[in-house]
Amino acid sequence: MEKEKIILGLDPGTNVMGYGLITIQKSKVQLLQFGVIQLSRYSGHELRLKKIFERVISLIDEYHPDEVALEAPFFGKNVQSMLKLGRAQGVSMAAALSRQIPIVEYAPRKIKQSVTGNGNASKEQVAKMLMTLLTIKEVPKLFDATDALAVAVCHHFQNGLARGKGKSWETFAKENPTRIRITVKS
């Protein structure tokens, strides 16, 4: 009997941080929980980092994920923003490592490619695909939540492919024609 696996996906941020948890049993992916951690109400970067650490620890202690996947910071022009984002990511990593949970990073483009088949997909496209894949009824108000969920789904797809057990996006689409809707706009 195959053991259930839980993946925690994180989209680090210092104003809003997304998280998403999925469970995998016999290669079936199901939504467990997703949401955001609001950090903008805390003054001072140090306090925000402390809250990130505490909240990630509480998610880990509540859901007991087997693995944590994070979105790697993208290279931007604003060095200060990148530094703050890198710190948020580091604190998230430290929280997972403090509980002996393996961590993996994925580039934003890799996440979009894995979930939608298009590395240049918009946040809206990623959210809509996740709604279809995980039968989510309502679009969340903040895309940080679906971005984090996309990290977890990407990790599942990539992890399975790395071990030779996984399926490509094309195979998934063929095997699940009723779950996939493709809209072509001209």
C-alpha positions as CSV (number, residue, x, y, z in Angstrom):
1,M,0.0,0.0,0.0
2,E,1.4,3.3,-1.1
3,K,1.9,5.9,1.7
4,E,0.2,9.2,1.4
5,K,2.6,12.1,0.8
6,I,2.0,15.7,1.8
7,I,3.8,18.6,0.1
8,L,3.9,22.1,1.4
9,G,4.5,24.8,-1.3
10,L,5.6,28.2,-0.3
11,D,5.7,31.5,-2.2
12,P,8.0,33.6,0.1
13,G,7.2,37.3,0.4
14,T,7.6,40.0,3.1
15,N,4.2,41.6,2.7
16,V,2.1,38.6,1.7
17,M,3.4,35.0,1.7
18,G,1.5,32.2,0.1
19,Y,1.3,28.6,1.2
20,G,-0.4,25.6,-0.3
21,L,-0.6,22.0,0.8
22,I,-1.4,19.0,-1.3
23,T,-1.7,15.4,-0.6
24,I,-0.7,12.6,-3.0
25,Q,-2.0,9.1,-2.7
26,K,-1.5,6.6,-5.6
27,S,-0.5,9.5,-7.8
28,K,-3.8,11.3,-7.2
29,V,-3.3,14.9,-6.2
30,Q,-5.8,16.5,-3.8
31,L,-5.9,20.0,-2.2
32,L,-5.4,20.0,1.5
33,Q,-5.2,23.7,2.3
34,F,-4.0,27.0,0.9
35,G,-3.9,30.6,1.9
36,V,-1.8,33.6,2.7
37,I,0.1,34.9,5.6
38,Q,-0.5,38.6,5.9
39,L,2.7,40.4,7.0
40,S,2.2,44.0,6.0
41,R,0.6,44.8,9.4
42,Y,3.9,44.1,11.2
43,S,6.4,47.0,11.3
44,G,10.0,46.2,10.9
45,H,11.5,43.6,8.6
46,E,12.9,41.5,11.5
47,L,9.4,41.1,13.0
48,R,8.0,40.0,9.6
49,L,10.8,37.4,9.4
50,K,10.0,36.1,12.8
51,K,6.3,35.8,11.9
52,I,7.2,33.9,8.7
53,F,9.3,31.4,10.7
54,E,6.5,30.9,13.3
55,R,3.8,30.5,10.7
56,V,5.7,28.0,8.6
57,I,6.6,26.0,11.8
58,S,2.9,26.0,12.7
59,L,1.9,24.8,9.2
60,I,4.5,22.0,9.5
61,D,3.4,21.0,12.9
62,E,-0.3,21.0,11.9
63,Y,0.0,19.2,8.6
64,H,3.2,17.2,8.9
65,P,4.4,17.6,5.3
66,D,6.9,15.1,3.9
67,E,8.6,17.7,1.7
68,V,8.7,21.5,1.3
69,A,9.0,23.2,-2.1
70,L,9.7,26.9,-2.4
71,E,9.6,29.4,-5.3
72,A,13.2,30.7,-5.8
73,P,13.5,34.5,-6.0
74,F,13.6,35.9,-9.5
75,F,16.4,38.3,-10.5
76,G,15.0,41.8,-10.5
77,K,16.4,45.3,-10.7
78,N,15.7,46.3,-7.1
79,V,18.5,44.9,-5.0
80,Q,16.8,45.7,-1.7
81,S,13.6,43.9,-2.7
82,M,15.7,40.8,-3.7
83,L,17.5,40.9,-0.4
84,K,14.3,41.0,1.6
85,L,12.8,38.3,-0.5
86,G,15.9,36.1,-0.1
87,R,15.7,36.6,3.7
88,A,12.0,35.5,3.7
89,Q,13.0,32.4,1.6
90,G,15.9,31.7,4.0
91,V,13.7,31.9,7.1
92,S,11.2,29.5,5.4
93,M,14.0,27.1,4.6
94,A,15.3,27.3,8.2
95,A,11.8,26.5,9.5
96,A,11.5,23.4,7.4
97,L,15.1,22.3,8.2
98,S,14.5,22.7,11.9
99,R,11.8,20.0,11.5
100,Q,14.1,17.8,9.4
101,I,12.0,18.3,6.3
102,P,13.7,18.2,2.9
103,I,13.4,21.3,0.8
104,V,13.5,22.0,-2.9
105,E,13.5,25.3,-4.9
106,Y,11.9,25.9,-8.3
107,A,12.3,28.9,-10.6
108,P,9.1,30.8,-11.3
109,R,9.3,29.8,-15.0
110,K,9.7,26.1,-14.2
111,I,6.6,26.3,-11.9
112,K,4.5,27.9,-14.6
113,Q,5.7,25.4,-17.2
114,S,5.0,22.5,-15.0
115,V,1.5,23.5,-14.1
116,T,0.2,25.1,-17.3
117,G,2.6,23.9,-20.0
118,N,3.7,27.5,-20.6
119,G,6.6,29.0,-18.8
120,N,5.3,32.5,-19.5
121,A,1.8,31.9,-18.2
122,S,0.1,34.7,-16.2
123,K,-0.8,34.3,-12.5
124,E,-4.4,34.2,-13.7
125,Q,-3.7,31.3,-16.0
126,V,-1.9,29.4,-13.3
127,A,-4.8,29.9,-10.9
128,K,-7.3,28.8,-13.4
129,M,-5.4,25.6,-14.2
130,L,-5.1,24.8,-10.5
131,M,-8.8,25.4,-10.1
132,T,-9.3,22.7,-12.7
133,L,-6.7,20.3,-11.5
134,L,-7.7,20.5,-7.8
135,T,-11.4,21.3,-8.3
136,I,-11.2,24.6,-6.5
137,K,-14.5,26.4,-6.6
138,E,-13.6,30.0,-6.1
139,V,-10.6,32.1,-7.4
140,P,-8.7,33.3,-4.3
141,K,-8.4,37.1,-3.8
142,L,-4.6,36.9,-3.7
143,F,-2.6,35.0,-6.3
144,D,0.1,34.4,-3.6
145,A,-2.0,31.5,-2.4
146,T,-2.3,29.9,-5.9
147,D,1.3,30.6,-6.6
148,A,2.3,28.6,-3.5
149,L,-0.1,25.8,-4.5
150,A,1.5,25.8,-7.9
151,V,5.0,25.3,-6.3
152,A,3.6,22.2,-4.5
153,V,2.0,20.8,-7.7
154,C,5.2,21.5,-9.7
155,H,7.2,19.6,-7.1
156,H,4.9,16.6,-7.3
157,F,5.2,16.6,-11.1
158,Q,8.9,17.1,-11.1
159,N,9.6,14.6,-8.3
160,G,7.7,11.9,-10.0
161,L,9.4,12.6,-13.3
162,A,12.8,12.5,-11.6
163,R,12.2,9.1,-10.3
164,G,10.8,7.8,-13.6
165,K,7.3,7.2,-12.1
166,G,5.7,10.5,-13.0
167,K,3.8,11.5,-16.0
168,S,4.3,14.4,-18.3
169,W,1.7,17.2,-18.6
170,E,0.6,15.8,-22.0
171,T,0.0,12.3,-20.4
172,F,-2.0,13.8,-17.6
173,A,-4.1,15.8,-20.1
174,K,-4.8,12.7,-22.2
175,E,-5.7,10.6,-19.1
176,N,-8.0,13.3,-17.7
177,P,-9.9,14.9,-20.6
178,T,-12.8,15.9,-18.5
179,R,-10.6,17.8,-16.0
180,I,-8.9,19.9,-18.6
181,R,-10.5,22.8,-20.5
182,I,-8.4,24.5,-23.1
183,T,-9.7,27.9,-24.3
184,V,-8.2,29.5,-27.4
185,K,-8.7,33.2,-27.8
186,S,-8.1,34.9,-31.0
